[in-house]
Amino acid sequence: MNPSTEDKAKAAPVQPVNSGRRRLLYAGVAAAAALGGAALAWRRLALDGLSPGVEQALWAQEFDTPGGGARLALRNFAGRPLLLNFWATWCPPCVAELPLLNSFYRAHRDAGWQVVGLAIDQPAAVQRFLQRQPLDFPIGLAAQGGMELARALGNLGGGLPFTVVFDAGGKVRNRKMGQASAAELQQWAALPVR
């Protein structure tokens, strides 16, 4: 008499699942869920990414200046396109990008474009840097409060340089994490000025 396959399956002892394999399975499921959640969150933030009300609150911000004179009031830049750049003297890509931003400013200021740099740095370091490498556009000393503003504008990773382009109506049109290229600056310059 031959036992059927069904009878053999019933008679076979059940093998316990290796606890190491179980942990790997759970870890894999957890990692997949975390990646899926992160991707969904990134997609949501990439679409809007701005803290509520940050565009309106931005124009009320004021910063000390490296020369110690009048404060840099962002409300003075409202009504025209603005390229706002967050940078630091200790950040090599920031330092490499500044001459390009300065050239952009010189080439497009007559067309209504403005550039403002917010230094996330110590005042003395910024003063020494600007003595060696003067810039034509205004610089504000944002210190660590500048990183909070950058995060509110969509820089959730806290990296530098970070550039935000505003249209004449004060709305964010573009954001760039990392060093901007000449091609990107040309694209931004093509945005309507009014």
Backbone torsions as a table, in degrees:
resi	resn	phi	psi	omega
1	MET	NA	125.9	179.5
2	ASN	-97.7	126.0	176.9
3	PRO	-71.5	144.1	179.5
4	SER	-72.5	164.7	178.7
5	THR	-62.2	-35.2	179.2
6	GLU	-64.7	-41.2	178.7
7	ASP	-64.8	-38.9	179.2
8	LYS	-64.3	-41.3	179.9
9	ALA	-63.3	-36.8	179.0
10	LYS	-69.5	-34.3	-175.5
11	ALA	-83.4	-22.1	-177.2
12	ALA	-68.3	136.7	178.8
13	PRO	-69.7	146.8	178.8
14	VAL	-80.1	127.6	179.7
15	GLN	-85.2	130.9	177.3
16	PRO	-69.4	144.6	178.8
17	VAL	-74.7	130.1	179.5
18	ASN	-58.8	128.7	-176.9
19	SER	-64.9	-30.4	175.7
20	GLY	-65.8	-41.2	178.1
21	ARG	-66.1	-38.1	179.2
22	ARG	-62.9	-44.5	178.9
23	ARG	-61.4	-41.8	178.1
24	LEU	-62.3	-41.1	178.7
25	LEU	-62.5	-47.8	178.8
26	TYR	-62.6	-41.5	179.5
27	ALA	-63.8	-39.8	178.5
28	GLY	-64.2	-43.4	178.5
29	VAL	-64.5	-42.7	179.8
30	ALA	-64.3	-42.5	179.4
31	ALA	-63.9	-41.3	178.9
32	ALA	-63.7	-41.0	178.9
33	ALA	-65.8	-41.3	179.8
34	ALA	-64.5	-43.7	178.8
35	LEU	-64.1	-40.6	177.8
36	GLY	-62.8	-43.3	178.1
37	GLY	-64.9	-41.6	178.7
38	ALA	-64.3	-41.0	179.0
39	ALA	-64.3	-41.1	178.6
40	LEU	-65.0	-43.8	178.8
41	ALA	-63.6	-43.1	179.2
42	TRP	-61.6	-42.5	-179.7
43	ARG	-62.4	-42.9	179.2
44	ARG	-63.9	-43.5	-179.0
45	LEU	-70.7	-33.0	179.1
46	ALA	-65.6	-29.8	-179.3
47	LEU	-77.7	-40.8	178.0
48	ASP	-119.0	-59.6	170.6
49	GLY	63.7	-6.7	-178.4
50	LEU	-97.2	139.8	172.2
51	SER	-65.7	143.8	-179.4
52	PRO	-56.9	130.5	176.4
53	GLY	80.0	1.8	-175.1
54	VAL	-66.2	-34.9	-179.9
55	GLU	-63.2	-39.9	179.0
56	GLN	-72.5	-41.9	-177.6
57	ALA	-68.4	-28.3	-178.5
58	LEU	-55.4	-43.5	-172.9
59	TRP	-70.6	-10.7	176.1
60	ALA	-91.5	-5.2	-177.4
61	GLN	-73.0	142.5	174.2
62	GLU	-133.1	146.4	-177.3
63	PHE	-135.3	148.2	170.8
64	ASP	-64.9	159.5	178.1
65	THR	-113.6	156.4	-178.3
66	PRO	-59.7	-32.5	179.9
67	GLY	-78.3	-10.8	179.0
68	GLY	80.4	7.2	-179.7
69	GLY	-81.4	-140.3	-178.9
70	ALA	-60.7	148.2	178.4
71	ARG	-70.6	151.3	177.3
72	LEU	-87.6	108.0	-179.1
73	ALA	-100.3	118.4	-177.8
74	LEU	-65.5	-22.6	177.9
75	ARG	-59.8	-25.3	178.8
76	ASN	-70.3	-10.9	-178.5
77	PHE	-106.4	1.7	179.9
78	ALA	-70.7	149.3	175.0
79	GLY	95.9	-6.7	176.0
80	ARG	-137.0	157.8	179.1
81	PRO	-60.1	142.4	-176.7
82	LEU	-135.3	131.3	170.4
83	LEU	-103.4	112.7	-178.2
84	LEU	-105.9	119.9	-174.6
85	ASN	-117.5	124.9	175.0
86	PHE	-95.9	127.5	-174.0
87	TRP	-150.4	173.8	176.1
88	ALA	-151.7	152.5	-179.9
89	THR	-69.0	-25.4	-178.6
90	TRP	-87.1	4.2	-176.6
91	CYS	-106.1	103.3	-177.8
92	PRO	-54.7	-43.3	177.9
93	PRO	-64.1	-31.8	178.0
94	CYS	-64.4	-48.4	-178.0
95	VAL	-63.1	-40.2	179.1
96	ALA	-66.7	-30.2	-176.9
97	GLU	-80.3	-27.5	-172.9
98	LEU	-57.6	-42.6	177.2
99	PRO	-61.6	-35.4	177.4
100	LEU	-65.3	-42.8	177.3
101	LEU	-64.8	-38.0	178.6
102	ASN	-64.3	-41.0	176.8
103	SER	-64.6	-41.1	176.6
104	PHE	-58.2	-46.7	-179.4
105	TYR	-60.0	-48.8	-179.4
106	ARG	-61.3	-39.2	-176.6
107	ALA	-75.4	-25.6	-170.7
108	HIS	-120.6	-0.3	-178.6
109	ARG	-65.5	-34.2	178.9
110	ASP	-67.7	-21.2	176.7
111	ALA	-88.0	2.4	176.3
112	GLY	106.2	-5.4	-178.7
113	TRP	-75.8	144.0	176.4
114	GLN	-123.7	151.7	174.6
115	VAL	-131.9	134.9	174.4
116	VAL	-131.9	133.1	175.2
117	GLY	-105.4	131.9	174.7
118	LEU	-112.0	112.2	-176.9
119	ALA	-84.6	122.7	175.9
120	ILE	-95.5	75.7	-166.7
121	ASP	-161.6	174.3	175.8
122	GLN	-78.8	140.4	-178.3
123	PRO	-54.6	-43.6	-177.9
124	ALA	-63.1	-38.9	179.0
125	ALA	-65.6	-40.1	179.4
126	VAL	-67.8	-41.7	179.0
127	GLN	-61.1	-46.1	178.8
128	ARG	-61.8	-42.2	-179.5
129	PHE	-62.1	-46.7	-177.2
130	LEU	-69.3	-23.1	173.6
131	GLN	-69.4	-36.6	179.2
132	ARG	-80.4	-36.0	-175.6
133	GLN	-134.6	81.4	-179.4
134	PRO	-63.9	148.5	177.5
135	LEU	-121.9	147.9	-179.5
136	ASP	-82.4	-22.7	-178.0
137	PHE	-93.8	157.9	-176.7
138	PRO	-69.4	147.2	178.7
139	ILE	-122.6	133.7	173.3
140	GLY	-113.1	149.3	177.9
141	LEU	-94.6	102.3	-173.7
142	ALA	-95.7	-18.8	-178.0
143	ALA	46.9	-147.4	-176.4
144	GLN	-72.1	-25.1	175.4
145	GLY	-62.0	-25.5	177.1
146	GLY	-66.6	-34.3	177.7
147	MET	-68.4	-34.8	175.8
148	GLU	-63.6	-42.1	177.7
149	LEU	-64.7	-42.7	178.7
150	ALA	-61.5	-41.2	177.9
151	ARG	-63.2	-42.1	179.5
152	ALA	-63.3	-26.1	179.0
153	LEU	-89.7	4.6	174.6
154	GLY	113.1	1.9	179.0
155	ASN	-89.1	72.9	-174.1
156	LEU	-71.1	-24.8	179.6
157	GLY	-81.3	-16.0	178.8
158	GLY	75.2	19.8	-179.3
159	GLY	-84.0	163.0	176.8
160	LEU	-132.8	152.6	-7.0
161	PRO	-72.3	159.0	178.2
162	PHE	-137.9	125.7	-176.6
163	THR	-122.2	136.3	178.2
164	VAL	-124.9	131.4	-180.0
165	VAL	-108.3	124.7	178.6
166	PHE	-109.4	142.0	173.8
167	ASP	-82.1	179.7	-177.6
168	ALA	-64.0	-22.7	177.9
169	GLY	-85.0	1.0	178.3
170	GLY	85.4	12.6	-179.4
171	LYS	-96.4	143.2	177.4
172	VAL	-68.4	126.4	178.6
173	ARG	-106.8	-34.3	-179.2
174	ASN	-150.1	154.2	173.5
175	ARG	-138.3	146.1	-179.4
176	LYS	-139.8	119.4	171.8
177	MET	-93.1	126.5	-178.0
178	GLY	98.4	178.0	-175.1
179	GLN	-66.7	128.5	177.8
180	ALA	-76.6	148.3	178.0
181	SER	-100.1	164.5	176.6
182	ALA	-61.1	-37.2	179.6
183	ALA	-64.6	-41.2	178.2
184	GLU	-64.5	-42.4	178.6
185	LEU	-61.6	-37.9	177.6
186	GLN	-65.3	-40.3	177.0
187	GLN	-62.0	-43.4	-179.4
188	TRP	-65.7	-38.4	179.8
189	ALA	-63.1	-24.6	-179.9
190	ALA	-78.4	-7.8	177.9
191	LEU	-64.0	148.8	177.8
192	PRO	-61.4	135.2	-178.1
193	VAL	-75.0	-34.5	-176.7
194	ARG	-95.5	NA	NA
